[in-house]
Amino acid sequence: MSILDKIVDDTRALLTKRKVDVPRSSLESRPLFTAPTRSFFDALNTSSLAFITEVKKASPSKGIIREDFNPPWIAQRYSQSGAQAISVLTEPLHFQGALQYLTDVRSETSCPLLRKDFIIDEYQLHEARAYGADAVLLIAAILDRQHLYDLHQAANALGLDCLVELYAAEEITKVDFDQVRILGVNNRDLRTFEVDLTHSTRVFEQCPDTVIKVSESGIYSVEDLHYLRQHQVNAVLIGESLMRAPDPGEKLKMLMDGLQAKEQDESSIKHHA
C-alpha cells in the first residue's frame, strides 16, 4: 500500500465518524458557510507569477517541518509579504492539520484560502465552506474521472473554486478542460518522494493555455521560480521552504524580490542587446 492509499483509507475512516459527530445541517448553520467567498481564480489570474503559500506543520516524508507552529501569525506574515493565496493543510493524521486552522487563518488575511486535504466526499466540501475556505484541492490520483467531475461541480455550486492536482502525466485524461480552470502538477513522486521540477513543465505542455498552471512542491530558490516562469507557469505552491524559515513572510519576500530583480536584469540585457 502506498502512502497515498494509506492516507485515503484513514480519511475514509475519519469521515465516517465526523459525519455522525457533525451532521451536514450543523456545518450549514455555521456563520462562514454563507459568508461571501474570495475568488481563488482571480487571485492567481495575474500577469506576474502568483504565489500560493502554505500553512503546514508536518508531512509524511519530512515529519515535523515547523515546531513553532502558529497558523494565524504565519498567514499574517504571508499576507503582509505579498502572497496571492494561502493553502491550509487540514489533514490531521499525516500532516497534523486541522479544519479549525482555516477559521483561525481567515480572520488574519484577505487572501483567498485553499483547503488542502484528501477530498473524496461531498461532505468535505461542506466542511471547507463552513470553516472558511474559498477553494479546495481535488487530487486526480484518488478520484476517477466522473467522481472528479462531480466533486468539482458540487464545489462550484457551493461557491468554492477548485485546484485540480495531477501527479502523473496520464492523469490528464481525467480532466475535463471545459470545467477545470486551475490545474496543479505536483513535482514530487509519491512513490519515491523524489522531486523533479521539470515534471510539471512537461505535463503542462499537454494542457490548453486557458487553464491557470500551478507548479507544486520542491520549489526553493529564485532560480527555481525563474525556470518555471520561463516555461509559462502561472503560479507556484510553496510550503516547506517557507515553513522552515524563521520568518516565512521574510523568506517569501526574498524569493519574490529576487525573481523580480532577475527578470528586470534580463529585460535590461535584452533592451540593450
N, C-alpha and C positions, 0 to 999 in steps of 0.2 A: 504494500500500500504506500503510495506517495504521500508526502506531507500535505499536498493539496486535498487528496482523498480523505485523509485523517481530519483536516480542518472542516471539510464539508460534512463528514459524519458527525463530528462534535457539534457543528452548527445546527444540524437537523435535530439532534437530541436536546440541545438547549431551547430550540424553538418550540418543541412540544411542551416544555414546562412553561415558557414565557407566555404562550397563548392561553394557558389556563390561569396563570397568575395575573396577567394584564390583558383582559379581553380587548378586542378592537374598539369597542364602544368607549372604553376607558382612554385609549390613545386619542380617539377623536374628540374627547372632551377637554384635552389639554389646550391651553391658550395658543401655543405655537402651531397647532395643527391647522388653524385657519389664518395664521399670520401671512402677510404677503411674502413670497419668496423673492430672492435676489437672483438675477439671471447669471448662471454659471457660464452659459454660452457667450453672452455679451462680454463678460469679463475676460474671456480668452480670445475673443474675436478682435484683436488689435493688430496694428501694423508692426509692432515690435514683438520680441519673444515674450510670451506670458509665463509667469511663474506661479505654479501651484505648490505651495509649501506645506509640509506635513507635520502633524502633531502625532508623534508615535513614540511610545515608551520602549517597546521591545519588538523583536521579530523571531521567528523560528530559527533562522540561520545565524543570527548575531546575538541572541539572548537580550539582556538588558542593554539598551542603547543609551538611555539617559536616566541616571539615578535621581537627579534633581528635576522631577517632572511636575511642572506647573502649567497645565494647558492654557488657562486664561492669559497668563503672562507671556507664554510663547506666542500665542495668537496675536496678542497686542504688539509684540515686537515685530512679527511678520508684517502686520498691517502698517505699522509706522515706517517700515523699511521698503514698502512698495510692492508687496505681494499682490497678485491679481485675485487669487483664490486660495482657500485653505482646505486641505484634506485632513479629516479627523478619523483615526483608527478607532473603531468601536468593537472589534472582535476581542472578547475577554480572555480566552484561554491561551492563545498562542501569541497574541500581540499585547496583552494586558490593557486592552482598550475598554471603553465603556460608553454607552449611549449618552450618559449624563455629560460627558465631555463636550458633546455638540451644544447642549444648552449653556454650559459654562463658558464656552468659547464665543457663542453668538453675541453675548452681551458686551464683548470686548472688541468687536470688529465689525466693520460694514462689508468686509469681503464675503462673497458667497462661500458657503461651506459644502464640501463633498463628504458624504458618509462613505468611508472606505471599509467595506466588510465583504462577507461572502454571501451575497444575496441570492436566495434560492426560492423565496416565498413572498407573495404579495404582502403578507403581514409585515415584513421587514420594511417595506416602502411606507406603510402607515407609521411604523416606529420612527423612521427617518423624518417624516413630516412632523410628527408630534414632538420630536426633540430638537427641531430647528435646522435640519439640513435643507439645502437648496438644490442639491443634486445627489445622485447615488452612483456607485461603481457597479457595473454589471460585467462579470467575468465570463467571457465566451467559453473558456475551457470547462466550466462546471455547468453549462446550460446547453441544451440542444437548440437548434435554430428557432423552433416555434416558441419554446419557453423564453428565450432571449427576447423575441419579438413581443410576446405578451407582457413580460415584465416592463419592457420599455414603454409600451402603450399605457400600462397601468400607472407607471411613474409619471409620465407626462400628464395623465388625467388628474393627478394629484398636485400638479404644478412643479414637479421635480424634473430637472434636466438629468441626462444620463451620460456618463463617461463609459463607453463600451471598451473593455480591455481585451487585447489578444496576447497570447504567449507565443503560439506557433503560427507560422505563416498560413498553414492550411485552415486555420480557424476563420479566415477571412470569408470562407464560403457560408458561414453562419450569419454574416452581417447583411442586413437589408439597407442598402445605402439610400433608399428613398426615405428611410426613417431615421437612421443614425446620423447625427450632426457632429458628434465629438468622438474620435477614436483614439484610444491609447494603445501603445505597444510596450510591453514590459521587456526590458533588456536582460532580465535575469532568467536563466534557465532553471525552472523549478525542480528539475531532476538532479542537477549538479550544483546549483546555486552560483554558477559562473556567470559573469556579466560580460556582454558584448554590445557596445554602444552602436555598432553598425547594424545590429539586428533590426532595430526599429526603422532605420532609414531604408533598409532593403524591403521590409514589409510595406512601408508607406508608398513605395514606388508602384505598388499594385492597387493603390486606393485612389478614388477620384479627388480632384482638387477641391471639391465642395466641402469636404469634411475638415474640421479642425484636428490637426495631428499633434498628439501629445506623446512625447518620449518619456518613459518612466524607468526609474532605477539606474544606479551606477553612475550618476552624474555628480561629479565632484569639483570640476575645475572650470575656469574661464575657457580653456581650450576645448573641453567637452561641449560647452554651450555654443561656442563658435562653430564647431564641427556640425552640430545639429542644426544650427541656424542656416549654415551654408547648404544644408540638404532639405531646405523648405519645411522644417519642423516649426509648428506654430506655438507650441507650449511645452514646458517641461514640468514633471512632477518630481520634486526633490525632497527626500526625507532624511536619510541617515547622515549625510554630510552636514546638514544644518543642525540636526538634533545633537550631534556630538560636539558642536561648537559651544563655548561658554555662553555666548550671546548669539542665539540663532539669527536674530534680526541683523546683527552686525555682519555676520557671515554672509547672509543674503545680500546685503548692501554691497559688500565687497565683490561678490560674483556679478551683480548687476552692473556696477560701475566698471568693473574690469571688462565685461563684454562690450559695454558702450564705448569705452576707450579704444578697444581693439577694432571695433567697427569704424570708429572715426579715423583711426590711423590708416586703415585700409582705404577708406573713402578719399582721404587726403593724398595717399600714394597714387590712386587711380586718377585723381584730378590733375596731378602734376606730371603724370606719365605722358 
